[in-house]
Amino acid sequence: MKIEVLSFNELTLNKLYEILRLRSEVFVVEQTCAYQDVDGKDQKALHVLGWHGPTLVGYARCFAPGDYFDEAAIGRVVIKENFRKNNHGYHLMQAAIDATTTHFKVDSIRISAQTYLIDFYQNLGFHVIGESYLEDDIPHIGMIRP
């Protein structure tokens, strides 16, 4: 997977379209969750794109402290369904962690993780904080990487 890290203003129309298509494919269609994906936060985010040839297969967005949580944050982490093997998720998340710590000059990163992915994020150094909660009718948990 080839990684690309871009600000919102660096995204081409085609890349933005591919991002929105992948997020819709997984978060809306696959997870059968109607929610407001275009939330006005993409403009503040640093975008991490994972490519397999010409196909966008992974994506995450990263935020400076205060733009999403008090801490720096990573969200909208997604891997295309038929690419969830071979550690593509770990590769994408490590790239997002690296981009966040380097670009925003931080050590601590917070996420809102779907609860079934707790082990995945713990393997990347995140720790559970607080109790689980529903976000768009999907169980989530706060996690932090100190």
C-alpha positions in Angstrom: 0.0 0.0 0.0 1.4 3.4 -1.0 0.7 6.1 1.6 0.0 9.7 0.7 -0.5 12.5 3.3 -2.3 15.7 2.2 -4.0 18.7 3.6 -7.5 19.4 2.5 -6.3 22.1 0.0 -3.9 19.6 -1.5 -6.7 17.1 -2.3 -7.7 17.0 -6.0 -11.4 16.7 -6.8 -10.8 13.1 -7.9 -9.0 12.2 -4.6 -11.7 13.9 -2.5 -14.3 11.9 -4.5 -12.5 8.6 -3.8 -12.3 9.4 -0.1 -16.0 10.2 0.1 -16.8 7.1 -1.9 -14.7 4.8 0.3 -16.1 6.3 3.5 -19.7 5.9 2.2 -19.0 2.3 0.9 -17.9 1.2 4.4 -19.5 3.4 7.0 -22.9 3.9 5.3 -23.5 0.9 3.1 -21.5 -2.0 4.7 -22.2 -0.9 8.3 -25.8 0.1 7.3 -25.5 3.4 9.2 -27.1 6.5 8.0 -25.1 9.4 9.4 -23.7 12.8 8.4 -20.3 11.9 6.9 -19.7 15.3 5.4 -19.4 17.0 8.8 -17.4 20.2 8.0 -14.3 18.8 9.7 -12.5 17.6 6.5 -11.2 21.1 5.9 -9.3 21.1 9.2 -7.9 17.6 8.8 -4.7 16.1 7.5 -5.7 13.3 5.2 -3.9 9.9 5.0 -4.7 7.9 1.9 -3.6 4.4 1.2 -3.4 3.3 -2.4 -3.2 -0.1 -4.1 -2.3 1.0 -7.6 -5.0 3.4 -8.7 -7.5 2.2 -6.1 -8.0 4.0 -2.7 -8.1 1.1 -0.2 -7.5 2.9 3.1 -8.0 6.3 4.6 -7.8 8.2 7.9 -8.1 11.8 8.9 -5.9 13.5 11.6 -6.6 16.6 13.7 -4.6 19.0 15.7 -5.3 19.3 19.4 -8.5 21.2 19.8 -9.9 20.6 16.3 -11.8 17.4 17.4 -10.8 16.5 20.9 -8.6 18.4 23.4 -5.8 16.1 22.3 -4.7 15.4 18.7 -7.1 12.9 17.1 -7.4 10.4 14.3 -10.7 9.4 12.9 -12.7 8.0 9.9 -10.2 5.1 9.8 -11.3 2.8 7.0 -9.9 -0.1 4.9 -11.8 -1.4 1.8 -13.3 -4.7 2.7 -11.3 -7.0 0.4 -8.0 -5.3 1.6 -8.4 -6.0 5.4 -5.8 -8.7 5.3 -2.1 -8.5 5.2 -1.9 -5.8 7.9 -3.1 -3.0 5.7 -5.0 -1.5 8.6 -1.9 -1.5 10.8 0.1 0.1 8.0 -2.5 2.8 7.5 -2.8 3.5 11.2 0.9 3.7 11.7 1.1 6.2 8.9 -1.7 8.2 10.5 0.1 8.1 13.9 3.4 9.2 12.3 1.6 12.0 10.3 -0.2 13.2 13.4 2.9 13.2 15.7 5.1 14.8 13.1 2.8 17.4 11.6 1.2 18.5 14.8 4.3 18.0 17.0 2.4 15.9 19.6 2.8 12.7 21.5 -0.7 12.0 22.7 -3.5 11.0 20.2 -7.1 10.3 21.0 -9.6 8.2 19.0 -13.2 7.2 19.2 -13.0 3.5 18.3 -15.7 1.0 17.4 -15.6 -1.4 20.3 -15.0 -4.5 18.2 -11.6 -3.0 17.2 -10.2 -2.5 20.7 -7.6 -5.2 20.3 -6.5 -3.7 16.9 -5.9 -0.3 18.5 -4.3 -1.7 21.6 -1.8 -3.4 19.4 -0.9 0.1 18.1 -0.4 1.5 21.7 -3.8 2.9 22.4 -5.5 2.4 25.9 -9.2 2.4 26.7 -10.4 5.5 28.5 -13.9 5.7 30.0 -17.0 3.6 29.3 -18.4 2.5 25.9 -21.1 4.7 24.3 -23.2 4.7 21.2 -22.1 6.8 18.3 -24.5 6.7 15.3 -26.0 3.5 17.0 -22.7 1.7 16.9 -20.8 0.9 20.1 -17.7 3.0 20.5 -15.1 3.5 23.2 -12.6 6.4 23.8 -9.0 5.4 23.5 -5.7 7.3 23.9 -2.2 6.8 22.8 0.0 8.5 25.4 
